[in-house]
Amino acid sequence: MKRILLIIVTFIFCSNSNALNIELNFKDGSSIPKENACKKMGGEDISITVEFKNIPDEAKSLAIIIDDPDAKSVAGKTWVHWIVVDIPVSNTKLNPTKKGKVGVGLSGKNSSGRKGYQGMCPPNGKHIYRIKGYALSDFIKKKPKTLTIERFEKKHGNLILESNLKKGSFE
C-alpha cells in the first residue's frame, strides 16, 4: 500500500503591527485640518502633528517629508511642504508649531525656498498630500535640500530601515 504524504502550507497575510507607523492629527486619507494650511487658505501655517510608533531597535534617527505631487499641474514639480531629518529616536512626537520649528533634527527648505513648514495652499482645487515618515540606520548629518519623497529615497535609500506613508487632502 502506497502512502501519499500531503503537506499543506498555509500562508497568513496580515499587516505587520510592529512596523514603523506615523500617526497624524487627522485620519489617513481624510481632510487636513485648516490650521495646517497657509494663511491664504484661512490657515495658520501650523505644522502637522506627527508621532512615530514602532520604531525599529536599530534605528538611530527619524525623518519626515510632506509633499504635493498634484502641484505638478500648476508649479511643474512636486511641491515640498516640509522636510526634517536627523530627528533623534527619543523624540517620537513632533508637536504642532508655527512654521514647523520643532526644535529637533535638521529642517530642510520647502519649495518656497524657506526653511521649515509651509502650510497646504492648493491654487486649483483639491490636492492630495503625501506625508512619509522614515526610520534611518544613521544620521544624515547635514541640512537637507528641498527633497521630494522620491528624491530623498534615491539619495538616502541605503539608510532607510522602514517607512510609512499617509495621505491627506486639502482644497
LINHUUR-V716136 format. One record per residue. N is the residue number from 1. SS is DSSP state (hx for helix, st for strand, lp for the rest). OMEGA is omega as a letter, one per 30 degrees, with the letter a starting at -180 (none if undefined). BURIAL is # if it has 9 or more other ideal C-beta (glycine too) atoms within 8 Angstrom, else .. Layout:
n | ss | omega | burial
N | SS | OMEGA | BURIAL
N | SS | OMEGA | BURIAL
This chain:
n | ss | omega | burial
1 | lp | l | .
2 | lp | l | .
3 | lp | l | .
4 | lp | l | .
5 | lp | a | .
6 | lp | l | .
7 | lp | l | .
8 | lp | l | .
9 | lp | l | .
10 | lp | l | .
11 | lp | l | .
12 | lp | l | .
13 | lp | l | .
14 | lp | l | .
15 | lp | l | .
16 | lp | a | .
17 | lp | l | .
18 | lp | l | .
19 | lp | l | #
20 | lp | l | #
21 | st | l | .
22 | st | l | #
23 | st | a | .
24 | st | l | #
25 | lp | l | .
26 | lp | a | #
27 | lp | l | .
28 | lp | l | .
29 | lp | a | .
30 | lp | a | .
31 | st | l | .
32 | lp | a | #
33 | lp | a | .
34 | hx | a | .
35 | hx | a | .
36 | hx | a | #
37 | st | l | #
38 | lp | a | #
39 | hx | l | .
40 | hx | a | .
41 | hx | l | #
42 | lp | a | .
43 | lp | a | #
44 | lp | a | #
45 | lp | l | #
46 | st | a | #
47 | lp | l | #
48 | lp | l | #
49 | lp | l | #
50 | st | l | #
51 | st | l | #
52 | st | l | #
53 | st | l | #
54 | lp | l | .
55 | lp | l | #
56 | lp | a | #
57 | lp | a | .
58 | lp | l | .
59 | lp | l | #
60 | lp | l | .
61 | st | l | #
62 | st | l | #
63 | st | l | #
64 | st | l | #
65 | st | l | #
66 | st | l | #
67 | st | a | #
68 | st | l | #
69 | hx | l | #
70 | hx | l | #
71 | hx | a | #
72 | hx | a | #
73 | hx | a | .
74 | hx | a | .
75 | hx | a | .
76 | lp | l | .
77 | lp | l | .
78 | lp | a | #
79 | st | l | #
80 | st | a | #
81 | st | a | #
82 | st | l | #
83 | st | l | #
84 | st | l | #
85 | st | l | #
86 | st | l | #
87 | st | l | #
88 | st | a | #
89 | lp | l | #
90 | lp | l | .
91 | lp | a | #
92 | lp | a | #
93 | st | l | .
94 | st | a | #
95 | lp | a | .
96 | lp | l | #
97 | lp | l | #
98 | st | l | .
99 | lp | l | #
100 | lp | l | #
101 | lp | a | #
102 | lp | l | #
103 | lp | l | .
104 | lp | l | .
105 | lp | l | #
106 | st | l | #
107 | st | l | #
108 | lp | l | #
109 | st | l | #
110 | lp | a | #
111 | lp | l | #
112 | lp | l | .
113 | lp | l | .
114 | lp | l | .
115 | st | l | .
116 | lp | a | #
117 | lp | l | #
118 | lp | a | #
119 | lp | a | #
120 | st | a | #
121 | lp | a | #
122 | lp | a | #
123 | lp | a | .
124 | lp | l | .
125 | lp | a | .
126 | lp | l | .
127 | st | l | #
128 | st | a | #
129 | st | l | #
130 | st | l | #
131 | st | a | #
132 | st | l | #
133 | st | a | #
134 | st | l | #
135 | st | a | #
136 | st | a | #
137 | lp | l | .
138 | lp | l | .
139 | lp | l | .
140 | lp | l | #
141 | lp | l | .
142 | lp | a | .
143 | lp | a | .
144 | lp | l | #
145 | lp | l | .
146 | lp | a | #
147 | lp | l | #
148 | lp | l | #
149 | hx | a | #
150 | hx | a | .
151 | hx | l | .
152 | hx | a | #
153 | hx | l | #
154 | hx | a | .
155 | hx | a | .
156 | hx | a | #
157 | hx | a | .
158 | hx | l | .
159 | hx | a | #
160 | st | l | #
161 | st | l | #
162 | st | l | #
163 | st | a | #
164 | st | a | #
165 | st | l | .
166 | st | l | #
167 | st | l | #
168 | st | a | #
169 | st | l | #
170 | st | l | #
171 | lp | none | .
